[in-house]
């Protein structure tokens, strides 16, 4: 995620999403995704790839928690 984030940091549209950078720096994928959705909506075509990547990261993190707690 760090490499991916370094690439999307240059996106001026994402910089406008309030709380995106802060959430990413704290590895709060839910917060980062929420900031994009609040700013642009859930169905923004321009940032759909970013939303999909964050959704995958969130799902992976949840799955790892389930495996570790088992």
LOLUM-55744 format. One record per atom (N, C-alpha, C): x, z, y. Coordinates in steps of 0.2 Angstrom, whole numbers. Layout:
<recs>
- east, up, north
- X, Z, Y
...
</recs>
This chain:
<recs>
- east, up, north
- 4, 0, -6
- 0, 0, 0
- 4, 0, 6
- 10, 3, 6
- 15, 3, 12
- 17, -4, 14
- 18, -8, 9
- 20, -15, 11
- 14, -19, 14
- 9, -18, 11
- 3, -21, 13
- 1, -19, 20
- 1, -12, 21
- 0, -10, 28
- 4, -12, 33
- 11, -13, 32
- 16, -16, 36
- 14, -23, 38
- 11, -27, 34
- 9, -33, 36
- 2, -34, 40
- -2, -29, 39
- -9, -29, 42
- -8, -26, 49
- -3, -22, 50
- -2, -18, 56
- -2, -23, 62
- 1, -29, 61
- 1, -33, 67
- -6, -36, 69
- -11, -35, 65
- -17, -38, 67
- -20, -35, 72
- -21, -38, 78
- -24, -35, 84
- -31, -33, 83
- -35, -36, 79
- -42, -34, 78
- -42, -27, 74
- -37, -26, 70
- -37, -20, 66
- -35, -14, 71
- -31, -16, 76
- -28, -11, 80
- -34, -8, 85
- -39, -13, 85
- -45, -11, 89
- -50, -6, 85
- -49, -6, 79
- -53, -2, 75
- -51, 6, 76
- -55, 10, 79
- -54, 17, 81
- -52, 21, 74
- -46, 23, 74
- -44, 28, 68
- -41, 24, 63
- -40, 17, 63
- -38, 14, 57
- -30, 16, 56
- -26, 15, 61
- -19, 17, 60
- -18, 24, 58
- -22, 29, 61
- -21, 36, 59
- -23, 37, 52
- -28, 34, 50
- -30, 35, 43
- -25, 32, 38
- -23, 26, 40
- -18, 23, 35
- -11, 27, 35
- -9, 30, 41
- -3, 34, 41
- -4, 40, 36
- -10, 43, 36
- -12, 49, 32
- -14, 47, 25
- -14, 40, 23
- -16, 38, 17
- -23, 40, 15
- -27, 39, 20
- -34, 41, 20
- -38, 34, 20
- -38, 31, 13
- -40, 24, 13
- -48, 24, 15
- -52, 29, 13
- -59, 29, 15
- -60, 29, 22
- -56, 33, 26
- -56, 33, 33
- -54, 27, 36
- -49, 23, 33
- -47, 17, 36
- -53, 12, 35
- -55, 12, 29
- -61, 7, 28
- -67, 9, 32
- -68, 15, 33
- -74, 17, 37
- -73, 15, 45
- -67, 15, 47
- -65, 13, 54
- -67, 6, 55
- -65, 2, 50
- -66, -5, 51
- -74, -7, 51
- -77, -3, 46
- -84, -4, 45
- -88, -2, 52
- -86, 3, 55
- -89, 6, 61
- -88, 1, 67
- -82, -2, 67
- -80, -6, 72
- -83, -13, 72
- -83, -16, 65
- -84, -23, 64
- -90, -24, 60
- -93, -19, 56
- -98, -20, 52
- -95, -21, 45
- -100, -20, 40
- -98, -20, 33
- -97, -27, 30
- -100, -32, 34
- -99, -39, 31
- -95, -44, 36
- -90, -41, 39
- -86, -45, 44
- -82, -50, 39
- -82, -56, 41
- -78, -61, 37
- -71, -61, 39
- -70, -59, 45
- -63, -59, 47
- -59, -54, 44
- -62, -48, 42
- -58, -43, 39
- -60, -41, 32
- -63, -46, 29
- -66, -45, 22
- -60, -43, 17
- -55, -47, 18
- -49, -46, 13
- -46, -39, 14
- -46, -36, 20
- -44, -29, 21
- -48, -24, 18
- -55, -26, 19
- -60, -21, 16
- -59, -21, 8
- -59, -27, 6
- -58, -27, -2
- -52, -24, -4
- -46, -25, -1
- -40, -21, -3
- -41, -14, -2
- -44, -11, 3
- -45, -4, 4
- -50, -1, -2
- -55, -5, -3
- -60, -3, -8
- -56, -3, -15
- -52, -7, -17
- -48, -7, -23
- -43, -1, -23
- -40, 0, -17
- -36, 6, -17
- -40, 13, -18
- -45, 13, -15
- -50, 19, -16
- -52, 20, -23
- -54, 14, -26
- -56, 15, -33
- -50, 17, -38
- -44, 14, -36
- -38, 16, -40
- -37, 23, -40
- -37, 26, -34
- -36, 33, -32
- -41, 37, -36
- -47, 35, -36
- -52, 39, -39
- -51, 39, -47
- -49, 34, -50
- -48, 33, -57
- -42, 37, -59
- -37, 37, -55
- -31, 41, -56
- -33, 49, -56
- -37, 51, -52
- -39, 58, -52
- -43, 60, -58
- -47, 55, -60
- -51, 57, -67
- -46, 57, -72
- -41, 53, -73
- -37, 53, -79
- -32, 59, -78
- -30, 61, -72
- -26, 67, -72
- -30, 73, -73
- -36, 74, -72
- -40, 80, -73
- -42, 80, -80
- -42, 75, -84
- -44, 75, -91
- -39, 79, -96
</recs>
